Amino acid sequence: MSVFKSVLSLLLISIGIQSYSQKLKFSNLIGDHMILQRDREIIMKGSCEPYAQVQVVLARGLNRTRADKHGKWRVVIPPLPAGGPHEMKIVAGEETETFEDIYMGDVWYAIGESNMDFKMKQGVLDGAQEINQANYELVRQYDVPNKYANTPELEIKEGEWKVCSSQTAGEFSAVSYFFAKKVFDEVTVPIGIVLASKEGSSIEAWMSKESLSRLPHNKGPKIPEVESGKYSLEGFGQLNEHKVKVISKASTDSYNGLSVGVTKPSFNDNNWGQLDIENWKARTHQVYWFRKVVNITSRLDGEVIFDLGMPGAKIDVYINNRHIGVAKNKPFIKTVSAKFLTKGKNIIVLRVSNPLVKPFLSHSDAKPSIKSKSGQIIVDLSKRWKYSNDIEKSLDKVFEIQTVPSSLFNGMINPLLDKQFKGVIYYQGEKNGKEGGQYEELLTSLITDWRIKSKQGYFPFYYVQLANWGQPKVEPEMKNSWAYLREAQEKALKLPMTGMVVTIDVGESYNMHPKDKKSVGERLAAIALKKSYQQDTRCEGPKLKDIEYNSPEAVVSFENSEGLKTLDNKKPLGFEIAGSDGKYYSAKARIERGRIILLSSNVSKPKYVRYAWGGNPQVNLYNAAGLPALPFRTDHFLPQE
């Protein structure tokens, strides 16, 4: 009994301490190692006991106020110059909180989806070496926890500041790390990064309801369980993400299709349907099994390449009842031993699923096939597959909650906008890749709304244009949604104090999360150094200035064209010209006196010119600063579906 009483006493004491300490509350952005915006008034807000005297001491300056009848208080600290370390002490009545190692510097908000969230430890180009050498005590990052909310939150309630070192750099956003490192090296002012990111998030999720209400295309997905009041958006989000984790961790051995022998040659699939998988799409939550019999006419030696292109799904691949690999939303181009295939009849089996979006196969232009090492097609896999979605029960329904309009603005952005900060770096667009016709209006509305709500004028807003991605482009494309999205991103530059990083050269054909984050971060830093720190540096690549049509040639002039060159010293790539019929042809290009001369035997009287127009165009044109030329077109044709 005495042991029980002791434990109970300790429990009651701990509860009492927790209750007492919770009377003094303030933003969780306030903490050890934080960076506060220099040269600006610092507004501190919180709550405590009603009418309590509140004192905030920072850099030996004492600032006082008194809480109101609701316990709310607000203190304005006069501007302080860059420097530190400082101690901050907050005293409210009998409660005291003390924070150490605080610096005044520049605070940048880093906002976006997965490419902004991408961590240094996730395979960044030269990332391991960079992490080992990371020793930037005055570069720090605060991760805003993912939170979905129905209404605007007022404060961040979790998180902590991390000092950049070889022990912590792996957790830093890679783009933010390279941005902050470059800026710090040049201006030697402490840099604080506040990271608010969520993979797969749409721009609408980062926008307030007010900004969306002013746009004609403000519709977004609705969740019945939230609309009915059964769940809050935050609660549903937690449940949803738990389901995703459970589904993604399902082991290969647990598939019901294996227990009934789907992968075995002897399995009877006579009652299955038949289709071509080239452009197949499915219902979101169902699991599909595919089977195809292929005949090999001669014995194969060495190795072969199994190529399914870029599937938009989780896909398990079996050859003759042997599991040869799995891909999840990444290329399945796998070299396997030719011994897996026998002369005569072979059975290829696929299991395809995706709990979030409609699964599909062959997202690239290449046909699914089995090839020789030299690239010769041995078996065409694009046609005549047997399929069934009755072998396994449907997956638990999950939802792309990060696309719900205003959900991330309410939970993650609104609490930041009343804090003082230097500017924003923004990397988002992949999720809206098919919305080029709307994105300009969405992005300009987001920027304008954030500026109005922050009451900090035209704060700097620097963003990343979509990188190259997808099947490498060889011939002119008459339609590509990413090309139009890039154009929409460029048009947002009409707003003051904006800047855009061109990344048409750093992407990867089959990887939407390219590993070269250093180029992206340092190009963002170059814009900031030029526009926000007034340094004499180049931050823009060649940009279309003028075109002269001297049939049969077109002569292109650029801004920012000092030292115009190709990095590989070959002829410029990526240019196309069209006549009055609007049909584009690849153009031969050469550099003469800082201009590009274009010519095509298919176009006698050129009327339109395009450059780097496509999902993954071939490009090699740069200026002396090593910055790539900006994609452009001179026609005004509407996007083709």
C-alpha positions as CSV (number, residue, x, y, z in Angstrom):
1,M,0.0,0.0,0.0
2,S,2.9,2.4,0.8
3,V,4.3,1.8,-2.7
4,F,0.9,2.6,-4.2
5,K,0.6,5.8,-2.2
6,S,4.1,6.9,-3.3
7,V,3.3,6.3,-6.9
8,L,0.0,8.1,-6.6
9,S,1.6,11.0,-4.9
10,L,4.2,11.3,-7.7
11,L,1.4,11.2,-10.2
12,L,-0.5,13.9,-8.6
13,I,2.6,16.1,-8.3
14,S,3.4,15.6,-12.0
15,I,-0.2,16.5,-12.9
16,G,-0.1,19.6,-10.8
17,I,3.2,20.7,-12.3
18,Q,1.9,20.2,-15.8
19,S,-1.3,22.2,-15.1
20,Y,0.7,25.0,-13.5
21,S,3.2,25.2,-16.3
22,Q,0.5,25.3,-18.9
23,K,-0.8,28.7,-17.6
24,L,2.0,30.5,-19.4
25,K,1.6,29.8,-23.1
26,F,3.1,31.2,-26.3
27,S,4.1,30.0,-29.8
28,N,6.3,27.0,-29.9
29,L,8.5,28.9,-32.4
30,I,9.9,30.5,-29.3
31,G,12.6,28.2,-28.0
32,D,16.3,27.5,-27.5
33,H,18.6,28.2,-30.5
34,M,15.9,30.2,-32.3
35,I,16.7,32.9,-34.9
36,L,14.6,36.1,-34.7
37,Q,14.3,38.6,-37.5
38,R,16.8,41.4,-37.1
39,D,16.1,45.1,-37.5
40,R,12.3,44.6,-37.0
41,E,10.0,44.9,-34.1
42,I,9.5,41.5,-32.4
43,I,5.9,40.9,-31.3
44,M,5.5,38.4,-28.5
45,K,2.1,37.1,-27.7
46,G,0.8,34.5,-25.3
47,S,-1.5,33.8,-22.3
48,C,-1.1,33.4,-18.6
49,E,-3.0,34.1,-15.4
50,P,-5.5,37.0,-15.9
51,Y,-4.1,40.4,-15.0
52,A,-0.6,38.9,-14.3
53,Q,2.4,41.2,-14.8
54,V,4.4,40.0,-17.8
55,Q,8.1,40.7,-18.4
56,V,10.1,39.7,-21.5
57,V,13.9,40.2,-21.2
58,L,15.9,39.9,-24.4
59,A,19.5,41.2,-25.0
60,R,19.4,42.9,-21.6
61,G,16.3,44.9,-22.7
62,L,13.3,44.7,-20.4
63,N,9.8,44.9,-21.9
64,R,6.7,44.9,-19.7
65,T,2.9,44.5,-20.1
66,R,0.0,43.2,-18.1
67,A,-2.3,40.3,-19.2
68,D,-6.0,41.2,-19.8
69,K,-8.9,39.6,-18.0
70,H,-8.7,36.6,-20.3
71,G,-5.0,36.2,-19.6
72,K,-4.0,37.4,-23.1
73,W,-0.8,39.5,-23.4
74,R,1.3,41.1,-26.1
75,V,4.8,42.6,-25.9
76,V,6.5,44.6,-28.6
77,I,10.3,44.4,-28.5
78,P,12.2,47.2,-30.3
79,P,14.3,46.2,-33.3
80,L,17.7,44.5,-32.6
81,P,20.7,44.2,-35.0
82,A,22.2,40.9,-36.1
83,G,24.1,39.1,-33.4
84,G,24.0,37.0,-30.4
85,P,24.0,34.7,-28.5
86,H,21.2,36.1,-26.3
87,E,19.1,34.8,-23.5
88,M,15.3,35.4,-23.4
89,K,13.4,35.3,-20.2
90,I,9.6,35.4,-20.0
91,V,8.1,36.1,-16.6
92,A,4.4,36.0,-15.9
93,G,3.3,36.2,-12.3
94,E,5.1,33.4,-10.6
95,E,6.0,31.5,-13.8
96,T,9.3,31.9,-15.6
97,E,10.5,30.4,-18.9
98,T,14.1,30.9,-20.0
99,F,15.6,30.3,-23.5
100,E,19.2,30.3,-24.5
101,D,21.5,30.6,-27.6
102,I,19.2,33.0,-29.4
103,Y,20.5,35.0,-32.4
104,M,19.1,37.9,-34.4
105,G,19.4,37.2,-38.1
106,D,17.2,36.6,-41.2
107,V,14.3,34.2,-41.1
108,W,13.2,32.6,-44.3
109,Y,10.1,30.5,-44.7
110,A,10.6,27.4,-46.9
111,I,7.2,26.2,-48.2
112,G,6.2,23.5,-50.6
113,E,5.6,19.9,-51.4
114,S,8.0,16.9,-51.5
115,N,10.9,18.5,-53.3
116,M,11.1,21.2,-50.6
117,D,10.6,18.6,-47.9
118,F,13.4,16.3,-49.4
119,K,16.0,15.8,-46.7
120,M,19.8,15.9,-47.0
121,K,19.9,12.3,-45.9
122,Q,17.6,11.0,-48.6
123,G,20.3,10.5,-51.3
124,V,21.0,14.1,-52.3
125,L,23.8,14.4,-54.8
126,D,27.1,14.6,-52.8
127,G,24.9,14.7,-49.7
128,A,27.0,12.4,-47.5
129,Q,30.1,14.5,-48.0
130,E,28.1,17.7,-47.4
131,I,26.6,16.3,-44.2
132,N,30.0,15.3,-42.9
133,Q,31.3,18.8,-43.4
134,A,28.3,20.6,-42.1
135,N,29.4,23.0,-39.4
136,Y,27.2,26.0,-39.6
137,E,26.3,27.0,-36.0
138,L,24.5,30.1,-37.2
139,V,22.3,28.3,-39.7
140,R,19.2,26.7,-38.1
141,Q,16.0,25.1,-39.1
142,Y,12.6,24.7,-37.5
143,D,10.2,22.1,-38.9
144,V,6.6,23.0,-38.7
145,P,4.7,19.8,-38.0
146,N,2.2,18.7,-40.6
147,K,-1.2,19.8,-39.6
148,Y,-4.6,20.0,-41.4
149,A,-7.2,22.3,-40.0
150,N,-10.7,23.4,-40.8
151,T,-10.1,26.9,-39.6
152,P,-7.0,29.1,-39.2
153,E,-4.7,28.1,-36.3
154,L,-3.2,30.9,-34.3
155,E,0.0,29.3,-33.1
156,I,2.4,26.4,-33.8
157,K,2.2,24.0,-30.9
158,E,5.1,21.6,-31.6
159,G,8.6,21.6,-33.0
160,E,12.1,22.8,-32.1
161,W,15.0,24.7,-33.6
162,K,18.0,22.6,-34.8
163,V,21.5,24.0,-35.1
164,C,23.2,22.8,-38.4
165,S,26.0,20.4,-37.7
166,S,27.1,17.0,-39.1
167,Q,24.8,15.4,-36.6
168,T,21.7,17.3,-37.6
169,A,22.2,18.4,-41.3
170,G,20.7,15.1,-42.6
171,E,17.3,16.2,-41.2
172,F,17.5,19.6,-43.0
173,S,15.5,20.3,-46.1
174,A,18.1,19.9,-48.9
175,V,17.0,22.9,-50.9
176,S,16.8,25.0,-47.7
177,Y,20.2,23.9,-46.5
178,F,22.0,24.9,-49.7
179,F,20.1,28.1,-49.9
180,A,20.9,29.1,-46.3
181,K,24.5,28.0,-46.5
182,K,25.1,30.1,-49.6
183,V,23.4,33.2,-48.2
184,F,25.2,32.8,-44.9
185,D,28.6,32.4,-46.6
186,E,28.0,35.7,-48.5
187,V,26.4,37.9,-45.9
188,T,27.6,36.3,-42.6
189,V,24.3,36.9,-40.9
190,P,22.6,34.1,-38.9
191,I,20.0,32.4,-41.1
192,G,16.9,30.7,-39.7
193,I,14.8,28.4,-41.9
194,V,11.2,27.7,-41.0
195,L,10.2,24.7,-43.0
196,A,6.5,24.1,-43.8
197,S,6.2,21.3,-46.3
198,K,4.0,18.3,-47.2
199,E,4.6,15.8,-50.0
200,G,1.9,15.7,-52.7
201,S,0.3,18.9,-51.6
202,S,-1.6,21.1,-54.0
203,I,-1.3,24.8,-54.2
204,E,-4.9,25.1,-53.1
205,A,-4.1,23.5,-49.8
206,W,-1.6,26.3,-49.1
207,M,-4.2,29.0,-49.9
208,S,-6.6,30.7,-47.5
209,K,-10.4,30.4,-48.1
210,E,-10.6,34.1,-48.8
211,S,-8.1,34.0,-51.6
212,L,-9.7,30.9,-53.1
213,S,-13.2,32.4,-52.9
214,R,-12.1,35.2,-55.3
215,L,-11.2,32.7,-58.0
216,P,-13.5,30.9,-60.5
217,H,-11.7,27.6,-60.1
218,N,-11.7,27.2,-56.3
219,K,-13.2,23.7,-56.1
220,G,-11.4,21.0,-54.3
221,P,-12.0,17.5,-53.0
222,K,-14.4,17.2,-50.1
223,I,-14.3,14.5,-47.4
224,P,-17.8,13.2,-46.4
225,E,-16.6,12.2,-43.0
226,V,-15.4,15.8,-42.3
227,E,-18.4,17.5,-44.0
228,S,-20.8,15.5,-41.8
229,G,-18.9,16.4,-38.7
230,K,-17.9,12.9,-37.8
231,Y,-14.2,13.9,-37.8
232,S,-12.3,17.2,-37.7
233,L,-9.9,17.7,-40.6
234,E,-7.0,17.1,-38.2
235,G,-8.5,13.9,-36.8
236,F,-9.3,12.6,-40.2
237,G,-5.8,13.4,-41.4
238,Q,-4.2,11.4,-38.6
239,L,-6.5,8.4,-39.3
240,N,-5.8,8.7,-43.0
241,E,-2.0,8.7,-42.6
242,H,-2.2,5.7,-40.3
243,K,-4.0,3.8,-43.0
244,V,-1.4,4.8,-45.6
245,K,1.4,3.5,-43.4
246,V,-0.4,0.2,-42.8
247,I,-1.0,-0.4,-46.5
248,S,2.6,0.6,-47.5
249,K,4.1,-1.8,-45.0
250,A,2.1,-4.8,-46.2
251,S,4.6,-7.6,-46.9
252,T,4.8,-9.3,-50.3
253,D,4.2,-12.6,-48.6
254,S,0.8,-11.4,-47.4
255,Y,-0.8,-11.0,-50.8
256,N,-3.9,-13.2,-51.2
257,G,-3.1,-13.8,-54.8
258,L,-0.1,-15.8,-53.9
259,S,-2.1,-18.2,-51.7
260,V,-4.4,-19.0,-54.6
261,G,-1.5,-19.5,-57.0
262,V,-1.9,-16.5,-59.4
263,T,1.8,-16.4,-60.2
264,K,2.0,-20.1,-61.1
265,P,1.8,-21.2,-64.8
266,S,-0.9,-23.7,-64.0
267,F,-3.3,-21.1,-62.6
268,N,-6.6,-21.0,-64.6
269,D,-7.4,-17.4,-65.7
270,N,-10.0,-18.3,-68.4
271,N,-12.6,-16.2,-66.6
272,W,-10.4,-13.1,-66.4
273,G,-10.9,-10.0,-68.6
274,Q,-8.4,-8.9,-71.2
275,L,-6.9,-5.5,-72.0
276,D,-3.9,-3.6,-73.2
277,I,-1.9,-1.9,-70.5
278,E,-0.4,0.9,-72.5
279,N,-2.9,3.5,-71.4
280,W,-4.8,1.5,-68.7
281,K,-6.1,3.2,-65.6
282,A,-8.0,1.6,-62.7
283,R,-10.2,2.4,-59.8
284,T,-8.3,3.9,-57.0
285,H,-8.6,1.4,-54.2
286,Q,-8.7,-1.9,-55.9
287,V,-5.9,-4.4,-56.3
288,Y,-5.3,-5.7,-59.9
289,W,-3.5,-8.9,-60.9
290,F,-2.3,-9.2,-64.5
291,R,-1.1,-12.3,-66.3
292,K,0.5,-12.6,-69.8
293,V,1.8,-15.7,-71.6
294,V,4.9,-14.9,-73.7
295,N,6.6,-17.3,-76.1
296,I,10.4,-17.1,-76.4
297,T,11.4,-18.6,-79.8
298,S,15.1,-19.2,-78.9
299,R,17.3,-19.6,-75.9
300,L,18.4,-16.4,-74.2
301,D,21.8,-16.0,-72.6
302,G,23.3,-13.4,-70.3
303,E,20.9,-10.7,-69.1
304,V,17.8,-9.0,-70.4
305,I,16.0,-5.8,-69.4
306,F,12.5,-5.8,-68.1
307,D,11.1,-2.4,-68.8
308,L,7.6,-1.2,-67.6
309,G,8.5,2.5,-67.9
310,M,7.2,4.7,-65.2
311,P,4.2,3.1,-63.4
312,G,2.0,5.3,-61.3
313,A,1.4,2.6,-58.7
314,K,3.0,0.0,-56.5
315,I,3.8,-2.9,-58.8
316,D,5.2,-6.4,-58.0
317,V,6.6,-8.3,-60.9
318,Y,6.9,-12.1,-61.2
319,I,8.4,-14.2,-64.0
320,N,7.6,-17.9,-64.0
321,N,6.5,-17.7,-60.3
322,R,9.6,-15.9,-59.2
323,H,9.4,-12.4,-57.7
324,I,11.9,-10.3,-59.5
325,G,11.2,-6.9,-58.0
326,V,8.9,-4.1,-56.9
327,A,8.6,-0.5,-57.8
328,K,6.5,2.2,-56.1
329,N,5.8,5.2,-58.3
330,K,9.3,5.0,-59.8
331,P,10.7,3.4,-63.0
332,F,10.7,-0.4,-63.3
333,I,13.6,-0.9,-65.6
334,K,15.4,-3.9,-64.2
335,T,18.2,-6.1,-65.5
336,V,17.5,-9.8,-64.8
337,S,19.2,-13.0,-65.6
338,A,18.0,-14.5,-68.9
339,K,17.8,-17.8,-67.0
340,F,14.5,-16.6,-65.6
341,L,13.0,-17.0,-69.1
342,T,12.9,-20.3,-70.9
343,K,12.6,-21.2,-74.5
344,G,8.8,-21.6,-75.2
345,K,6.0,-20.6,-72.9
346,N,6.6,-18.2,-70.0
347,I,4.2,-16.5,-67.6
348,I,4.6,-12.8,-66.6
349,V,2.5,-11.7,-63.6
350,L,2.0,-8.2,-62.2
351,R,0.3,-7.1,-59.0
352,V,-0.8,-3.4,-59.2
353,S,-2.2,-1.2,-56.5
354,N,-2.2,2.4,-55.3
355,P,-4.3,3.5,-52.3
356,L,-4.1,7.2,-53.1
357,V,-4.6,7.8,-56.8
358,K,-5.8,5.7,-59.7
359,P,-3.0,3.3,-60.6
360,F,-1.7,3.2,-64.1
361,L,1.1,1.6,-66.1
362,S,3.5,2.8,-68.7
363,H,3.6,6.5,-67.8
364,S,6.5,6.9,-70.3
365,D,6.3,7.0,-74.1
366,A,8.3,3.8,-74.3
367,K,6.3,0.6,-74.7
368,P,6.5,-2.0,-71.9
369,S,8.8,-4.7,-73.1
370,I,11.5,-7.2,-72.4
371,K,14.7,-6.1,-74.2
372,S,18.2,-7.3,-74.9
373,K,21.1,-5.4,-73.3
374,S,21.5,-3.6,-76.7
375,G,17.9,-2.3,-76.5
376,Q,16.3,-4.6,-79.1
377,I,12.8,-5.6,-78.1
378,I,12.5,-9.3,-77.5
379,V,8.9,-9.3,-76.2
380,D,6.3,-6.5,-76.5
381,L,4.4,-6.3,-73.2
382,S,2.0,-3.6,-74.1
383,K,-0.9,-5.7,-75.5
384,R,-3.3,-8.5,-74.5
385,W,-3.0,-9.1,-70.8
386,K,-5.5,-11.1,-68.7
387,Y,-6.6,-9.2,-65.6
388,S,-8.8,-9.5,-62.5
389,N,-9.6,-7.2,-59.6
390,D,-11.5,-9.9,-57.7
391,I,-8.6,-11.8,-56.3
392,E,-8.0,-9.5,-53.3
393,K,-10.4,-7.3,-51.4
394,S,-10.1,-3.5,-52.0
395,L,-7.6,-1.6,-50.0
396,D,-8.8,0.6,-47.1
397,K,-10.0,3.8,-48.7
398,V,-7.5,6.6,-48.1
399,F,-7.6,10.2,-49.2
400,E,-5.2,12.8,-50.5
401,I,-6.0,15.1,-47.7
402,Q,-3.0,17.3,-48.6
403,T,-5.1,18.5,-51.6
404,V,-8.0,19.8,-49.5
405,P,-8.3,23.5,-50.1
406,S,-6.9,25.7,-47.2
407,S,-6.1,22.6,-45.1
408,L,-2.4,23.3,-44.8
409,F,-2.8,27.1,-44.9
410,N,-5.0,26.9,-41.8
411,G,-2.8,24.4,-39.9
412,M,0.7,25.5,-40.9
413,I,0.9,28.9,-42.7
414,N,-1.6,31.1,-40.8
415,P,0.3,30.8,-37.5
416,L,3.5,32.1,-39.3
417,L,2.2,35.2,-41.0
418,D,2.0,37.4,-37.9
419,K,5.7,36.7,-37.2
420,Q,8.5,38.8,-38.6
421,F,10.5,37.2,-41.4
422,K,12.8,38.1,-44.3
423,G,11.0,36.3,-47.1
424,V,9.7,33.0,-48.6
425,I,11.3,30.4,-50.8
426,Y,8.7,28.2,-52.4
427,Y,8.9,24.9,-54.3
428,Q,5.5,23.5,-55.4
429,G,3.8,22.7,-58.7
430,E,4.2,19.0,-59.5
431,K,0.8,18.2,-57.9
432,N,-0.8,20.8,-60.1
433,G,1.1,19.7,-63.2
434,K,-2.1,19.5,-65.3
435,E,-3.4,22.9,-64.3
436,G,-1.3,25.3,-66.4
437,G,-4.3,27.3,-67.5
438,Q,-5.2,28.1,-63.9
439,Y,-1.9,28.1,-62.0
440,E,-0.8,31.7,-62.8
441,E,-4.0,33.0,-61.1
442,L,-3.6,30.6,-58.2
443,L,0.1,31.4,-57.5
444,T,-0.4,35.2,-57.8
445,S,-3.4,35.0,-55.5
446,L,-1.4,33.0,-52.9
447,I,1.4,35.5,-52.9
448,T,-0.8,38.5,-52.7
449,D,-2.9,37.0,-50.0
450,W,0.0,36.0,-47.8
451,R,1.5,39.5,-48.2
452,I,-1.8,41.2,-47.2
453,K,-2.2,38.9,-44.1
454,S,1.4,39.3,-43.0
455,K,1.2,43.1,-43.1
456,Q,4.9,43.1,-44.1
457,G,4.5,44.7,-47.5
458,Y,6.0,43.1,-50.6
459,F,8.2,40.6,-48.8
460,P,10.5,38.6,-51.1
461,F,8.9,35.6,-52.7
462,Y,11.3,33.4,-54.6
463,Y,10.1,30.1,-56.2
464,V,11.2,27.2,-58.3
465,Q,10.0,26.4,-61.8
466,L,9.2,22.8,-62.5
467,A,12.2,20.7,-63.4
468,N,12.5,18.5,-66.5
469,W,10.8,15.1,-66.0
470,G,9.4,12.2,-68.0
471,Q,10.4,10.4,-71.2
472,P,13.3,12.4,-72.8
473,K,11.9,14.5,-75.6
474,V,13.3,13.9,-79.1
475,E,10.6,15.2,-81.4
476,P,8.3,18.3,-80.9
477,E,5.4,17.7,-78.5
478,M,2.1,19.2,-79.4
479,K,0.9,18.8,-75.9
480,N,2.6,18.7,-72.5
481,S,0.9,19.9,-69.4
482,W,4.2,20.6,-67.5
483,A,5.3,23.0,-70.3
484,Y,2.2,25.1,-69.7
485,L,2.6,24.9,-66.0
486,R,6.1,26.3,-66.3
487,E,4.8,29.1,-68.4
488,A,2.2,29.9,-65.8
489,Q,4.9,30.0,-63.1
490,E,6.9,32.5,-65.1
491,K,3.9,34.8,-65.5
492,A,3.7,35.2,-61.8
493,L,6.9,37.2,-62.0
494,K,4.7,40.2,-62.8
495,L,4.3,40.7,-59.1
496,P,6.9,42.9,-57.4
497,M,9.8,41.3,-55.4
498,T,9.4,37.9,-56.9
499,G,12.0,35.7,-58.5
500,M,12.0,32.3,-60.2
501,V,14.7,29.6,-60.4
502,V,14.8,27.7,-63.7
503,T,15.5,24.0,-63.2
504,I,14.9,22.7,-66.7
505,D,18.4,21.2,-66.6
506,V,18.6,19.5,-63.2
507,G,15.7,17.0,-63.3
508,E,15.7,13.3,-63.9
509,S,13.7,11.4,-66.5
510,Y,12.0,9.0,-64.3
511,N,12.4,10.6,-60.9
512,M,10.1,13.4,-59.8
513,H,12.5,14.0,-56.9
514,P,15.8,14.8,-58.5
515,K,18.9,14.5,-56.4
516,D,20.6,17.7,-57.5
517,K,19.2,20.0,-54.8
518,K,22.4,22.0,-54.6
519,S,21.8,23.8,-57.9
520,V,18.2,24.6,-56.8
521,G,19.2,26.0,-53.4
522,E,22.1,28.0,-54.7
523,R,20.1,29.5,-57.6
524,L,17.5,30.6,-55.0
525,A,20.2,32.0,-53.0
526,A,21.6,33.9,-56.0
527,I,18.2,35.6,-56.4
528,A,18.0,36.5,-52.8
529,L,21.6,37.9,-52.8
530,K,20.7,40.1,-55.8
531,K,17.3,41.3,-54.8
532,S,17.2,41.1,-51.0
533,Y,20.8,41.8,-50.1
534,Q,21.7,44.1,-53.1
535,Q,24.8,42.1,-54.0
536,D,26.3,42.4,-57.4
537,T,25.7,38.9,-58.7
538,R,24.0,37.2,-61.6
539,C,20.9,35.3,-60.8
540,E,19.0,34.9,-64.1
541,G,19.7,32.9,-67.2
542,P,19.1,33.9,-70.8
543,K,15.5,35.1,-71.3
544,L,13.7,35.8,-74.6
545,K,14.1,39.4,-75.7
546,D,13.2,39.6,-79.4
547,I,12.9,37.5,-82.5
548,E,13.5,38.6,-86.1
549,Y,12.1,36.5,-88.9
550,N,14.4,36.6,-91.9
551,S,13.0,33.8,-94.0
552,P,14.0,31.0,-93.9
553,E,15.8,31.9,-90.7
554,A,14.6,33.1,-87.3
555,V,17.0,35.1,-85.2
556,V,16.5,35.0,-81.4
557,S,17.9,37.6,-79.0
558,F,18.1,37.2,-75.2
559,E,18.3,39.3,-72.1
560,N,21.0,38.1,-69.6
561,S,22.9,36.7,-72.6
562,E,26.5,37.7,-71.6
563,G,28.7,34.8,-72.6
564,L,25.9,32.9,-74.3
565,K,27.2,29.3,-74.8
566,T,26.4,25.6,-74.8
567,L,27.9,23.7,-71.9
568,D,28.9,20.8,-74.1
569,N,30.3,23.0,-76.9
570,K,27.8,21.5,-79.3
571,K,25.0,23.1,-81.3
572,P,22.2,24.6,-79.2
573,L,19.4,22.0,-78.6
574,G,15.7,22.4,-77.8
575,F,14.7,25.0,-80.4
576,E,11.6,24.4,-82.6
577,I,10.1,26.6,-85.3
578,A,6.7,26.6,-87.1
579,G,5.1,28.3,-90.0
580,S,1.6,29.8,-90.2
581,D,0.1,26.3,-89.9
582,G,1.4,26.1,-86.3
583,K,3.1,22.7,-86.8
584,Y,6.5,22.7,-85.1
585,Y,9.7,21.1,-86.3
586,S,13.1,20.7,-84.6
587,A,15.4,23.5,-85.7
588,K,19.1,23.6,-86.4
589,A,20.6,26.2,-84.2
590,R,23.9,28.1,-84.1
591,I,25.2,31.0,-82.0
592,E,26.3,34.1,-83.8
593,R,27.3,37.3,-81.9
594,G,25.3,36.5,-78.9
595,R,22.2,35.5,-80.8
596,I,20.7,32.2,-81.9
597,I,20.1,31.6,-85.6
598,L,17.4,29.0,-86.3
599,L,16.6,27.1,-89.5
600,S,14.5,24.1,-90.6
601,S,14.2,22.5,-94.0
602,N,10.5,21.9,-93.2
603,V,9.7,25.6,-92.6
604,S,10.3,28.1,-95.3
605,K,8.7,31.0,-93.6
606,P,9.0,30.7,-89.8
607,K,6.3,32.5,-87.8
608,Y,6.6,30.9,-84.3
609,V,9.5,29.7,-82.1
610,R,9.7,27.5,-79.0
611,Y,12.5,26.6,-76.7
612,A,12.6,23.8,-74.1
613,W,8.9,23.2,-74.7
614,G,8.0,19.8,-73.3
615,G,8.1,17.6,-70.2
616,N,11.8,16.7,-70.5
617,P,13.4,18.6,-73.4
618,Q,17.0,18.4,-74.4
619,V,18.7,21.7,-73.4
620,N,22.3,23.0,-73.3
621,L,22.0,26.8,-73.6
622,Y,23.5,28.9,-70.7
623,N,25.1,32.2,-70.0
624,A,28.5,33.0,-68.6
625,A,27.1,32.7,-65.0
626,G,26.2,29.0,-65.8
627,L,22.5,29.6,-65.6
628,P,20.1,27.9,-68.0
629,A,18.0,29.7,-70.6
630,L,14.3,30.1,-69.7
631,P,11.8,28.0,-71.7
632,F,9.5,30.0,-73.9
633,R,7.1,30.0,-76.8
634,T,5.9,32.8,-79.1
635,D,2.6,31.3,-80.1
636,H,-0.6,31.6,-78.1
637,F,-2.2,28.3,-78.9
638,L,-4.4,26.8,-76.2
639,P,-3.2,23.7,-74.4
640,Q,-4.1,20.5,-76.3
641,E,-5.6,17.7,-74.3
